[in-house]
C-alpha cells in the first residue's frame, strides 16, 4: 500500500508537471485567439452580405428579363397590328 501511494503521488506529480507545461504553452497562441475569431466572424458577415447581394441581383436580373420579354411581346403585337 505504501508503494501504491508513492506511485500515485509520482503519477500526480508528473500529471501536474505536464499540465503546467501545457498551461505555459497555451497562452502565447491563445492570446491571439479572440482577435482571430473576431476576424473570422467579420469575414463571415461579409460573406453573408455578399450572398444577400447576389440573391438581390439574381432577383433584379429575373425582373429585368421579365420586363424585356414583356417589351418584346408588346413590340411583336404592334408589328403584327401594323402589318395586319
N, C-alpha and C positions, 0 to 999 in steps of 0.2 A: 504493500500500500504506500509506503514512503517513496518507493521508486516511481510508482504511478503518479503521485503528487508532484514529484520532481519533474517527471516527464511532462505533465500537464503545464506546470509553470514555465518550462522551457518552450513548449509549443505556444503558450500565450505570449511569452516574451517575443518569440520570433514573429508571431502574427502582429503584435503591437509595432515591432520594428518595420515590418512590411507595410502596415497601414500608415505609419508615419512617413515612410518613403513615398508612398502613393500620394498622401496628402501634400507633401512638399513638391511633388512633380506636377500636381494638378493646377495650382493657382496661376502659373505662368501662361498656360494655354487657356484656362478657364476665364481669366481676366478679360480676354478679348471676346468671349462667347456672347455676352449681351449685345455688343455692337455688331457682331456678325449676324446674330438673329434679327436685329433691327434692320440691317441692310437687306437680308433675305426677305423680310416682311415688306419692306419698301418695294423690292423688285416684284414680289407677288402682287402688291397693289397696282403697280404699273402695268403688269400683265393683265390684270382684271380690267383695268381701264381700256387698254388696247383691245382686249377681247370684246368689251361692250361697244367700242368704236367700230370694230369690224362688223358686229351684228347690225349696228345702226346704218353703216354704209351698205351692207347687204340689203337691208330693207329699203333704203333710198334707191339703190340700183333696181330693185324689183318694181318700185313705184315709177321710176323713170321708164323702164321697159314697158310697163302697162300704159303709161301716158303716150309713149311713142307708138305703140300698137294702136291705141285709140285714134291718134292723129293720122296714122297711115290708113286706117279703116275709113275715117272721115274723108280723107283725100280720095280714096278709091271710090267712095259713094258719089262725091262731087264729080269725079271724072266720068263715071257711068251716067250720071244725070246730064252732063254736058253733051256727051256723045249721043245719048238716047234722045 
